[in-house]
Amino acid sequence: MANHHRSNSLLPSTHSFLSKLLLFLTILPLALAALAFVLQWRGGSVSDPTTATSRWAPRGSRREVFPGMETSSSLPPKYHHSSNCINLGRSSSPSFPYYRDWKFGFEDSLKPKICITTSTSAGLAQILPWMFYHKVIGVTTFYLFVEGHAASPNVSRVLESIPGVKVIYRTKELEEQQAKSRIWNETWLSSFFYKPCNYELFVKQSLNMENAIFMARDAGMDWIIHLDTDELIYPAGASEYSLRQLLLDLPSDVDLVVFPNYESSVERDDIKDPFGEVSMFKKNYDHLPKETYFGLYREATRGNPNYFLTYGNGKEAARVQDELRPNGAHRWHNYMKTPNEIKLDNAAVLHYTYAKFSDLTSRRDRCGCKPTQEDVKRCFMLEFDRAAFIIASTATEEELLHWYREHVVWGDKDLRLKLLRKGILTRIYTPMAIIQALRESGVFSSVIANAPATLSKDKFMSSIDSSGSSRDVPSVSFSSRKIGGEGENKASARKLLKIEALAAEVAAVPPLSPPVWTDNDRSRIVERVAGGNSSI
């Protein structure tokens, strides 16, 4: 009887213990979940690239991490071709090492020192985003050979005021100096001499590149790149989103670095700001499996003459060294040796070509050739440029817009999605995000507002040796003085922003189209599909 009473007295205490245990096990995961949420919330406010991507991405596009921000890789850079080039690298946290509140205060000891040279007639609406984007990724110096609109007082006074920018005007002195260049006595560029339009521009760019080499050497530059102002370097594959880091990681015996180009693929016919509105690009042949490229060639070409509308052979960075020379607008070479050249697997040049409908007429207006099949061949090197010139010169506005939508605009959503899935097309948002942040932080308007109201130019290149040797070209700078009040400058800024929206005989490399589809390619693809080895 006593034992029965003792066992009954233990039941309430056991039940109470089990109840407390169950309560504890219920509360514990809830508490851990709450703690994890608090920690994630506190850490997530620092940097969330996924949020950043969705902020800058067009409506309807899927949220994804910015491409090209490899941070976890400690391996040597990849600069040999591989079949895995489609993956441009992604990271959980972007790294912009030159942000520094957009002040761009580079230290003299920063290595390597990179300069860009360009020949341009563009306005501030195009030049400023192009220039400051490249400052963000590590370029310190710009040699701008300006003419046309770019040489006008309202534009040139702003460019002259930016640190690290050398503005070179197309003056009589420059033309006389370039007329004495050794290039005219050599054969590598001779097939482009004395021809109009694109050929004339190609020669002018090569002569300007020669001048830029000597200015770069005098300034202690390590690398030089020739870019147009509708092209942006995309330094994918580096340990940070930095052209400087990309070049720093290369072996010391590398002389030349090829950046394959990606071509803008616009989805509307009313683009006004390509850098801020275009996020879709067609990938280069060098960054695609050959089966994918040739297997989808006809769909990617859409009835145009070639896979790309314009060139497909990229642009190149050159290590500044003795006897360096241009080899046309797309390549460099050396008078005394065969340079060691590599091609990058991930990094690229983003080419925003024919991104605006107005590009058709602006290109037409820069050339005085007749719109005939025979005459355009002596004026333009690439087939699409020839076709675009003829249609822009002969069609009505309505017919021209229809042609632009058919040949340039990617209006077929199903085709876009298919080629995006296959890797022919790709989305790239990082340059758009950087330029938009620069714009919203007031960098461009501030540069314009703080520029001198007038520009005083010393006589250009007056100290050049009368022998005409291009090796004597000095660095050029012009004095400026500030006139006018702050309010006047700000008003001017608003107005401008509104308006602007031994191997010596190796032949120069012209703009070249990518490989074309042939019957042999068709047979090879069919054989691979039949053998069960196809990635199409």
Disulfide bonds with the S-S distance in Angstrom:
Cys197-Cys367 1.72
Cys369-Cys379 1.50
